């Protein structure tokens, strides 16, 4: 069990479907993600299929930390994508 190893954080996902893995894990969805985030004794990082279109809802459901890959890597200007995601994060967490 991971808790016996005293992790600093846990990854919670995939929250949404994502094509980045050859064999995908089952999608958690927002409700299950929220439940895990609320009950985690350590920092929880939401991951999987998160993008500009759904990040606000992920944050509304209680995620304070998130990881995004595809939304940044598929953009011609990754820096702009990161800034846009940070803007959403700041609006919802501030």
C-alpha positions in Angstrom: 0.0 0.0 0.0 1.3 3.4 -1.0 0.5 5.0 2.4 3.1 2.8 4.1 5.8 4.5 2.0 4.9 7.9 3.2 4.4 9.6 -0.2 4.6 13.4 -0.5 1.7 13.4 -2.9 -0.6 11.1 -4.9 -1.7 11.3 -8.6 -5.5 11.1 -8.9 -6.6 10.0 -12.4 -7.2 9.8 -15.1 -10.0 12.2 -14.3 -11.0 12.2 -18.0 -10.3 10.0 -20.9 -6.8 10.6 -22.4 -5.0 9.1 -25.3 -1.5 9.5 -23.9 -1.2 5.9 -22.6 -1.2 2.7 -24.8 -3.3 1.0 -22.2 -5.5 3.5 -20.4 -6.6 3.2 -16.7 -10.3 3.5 -16.0 -11.6 7.0 -16.0 -12.4 8.3 -12.5 -14.6 11.2 -13.4 -15.1 14.3 -11.4 -17.1 12.9 -8.5 -14.6 10.1 -7.7 -11.7 12.5 -8.2 -13.3 14.9 -5.7 -13.8 12.1 -3.2 -10.2 11.0 -3.4 -8.9 14.6 -3.2 -11.0 15.3 -0.1 -9.9 12.1 1.7 -6.2 12.2 0.8 -3.9 12.7 3.8 -1.3 14.1 1.4 -1.3 16.5 -1.5 -3.4 15.1 -4.4 -2.6 16.0 -8.0 -5.4 15.6 -10.6 -4.2 14.2 -13.9 -5.6 12.8 -17.1 -7.4 14.6 -19.9 -7.4 18.0 -18.1 -7.5 21.0 -20.5 -8.6 24.6 -20.6 -12.2 23.4 -21.2 -12.5 21.4 -18.0 -9.9 22.8 -15.6 -12.3 25.2 -13.9 -14.6 22.3 -13.0 -11.7 20.2 -11.7 -10.8 23.1 -9.5 -14.4 23.7 -8.4 -14.5 20.1 -7.3 -11.7 20.6 -4.9 -8.5 19.9 -6.8 -5.8 22.3 -5.7 -3.0 20.7 -7.8 -3.2 19.5 -11.4 -1.0 18.1 -14.1 -1.5 18.8 -17.8 0.5 17.3 -20.7 -1.5 17.1 -24.0 -3.0 20.6 -23.6 0.4 22.1 -23.5 2.4 19.9 -25.8 -0.1 20.1 -28.7 0.1 23.9 -28.9 2.5 25.7 -31.2 3.3 28.0 -28.3 3.4 25.9 -25.1 4.2 29.0 -23.0 0.9 30.6 -24.0 -1.0 27.4 -23.1 0.7 27.3 -19.7 -0.2 31.0 -19.0 -3.8 30.3 -20.0 -4.0 27.4 -17.6 -2.4 29.4 -14.9 -5.0 32.2 -15.4 -7.8 29.7 -14.9 -6.1 28.3 -11.8 -5.6 31.8 -10.4 -9.3 32.7 -11.0 -10.6 29.6 -9.3 -8.1 29.5 -6.4 -7.8 33.1 -5.5 
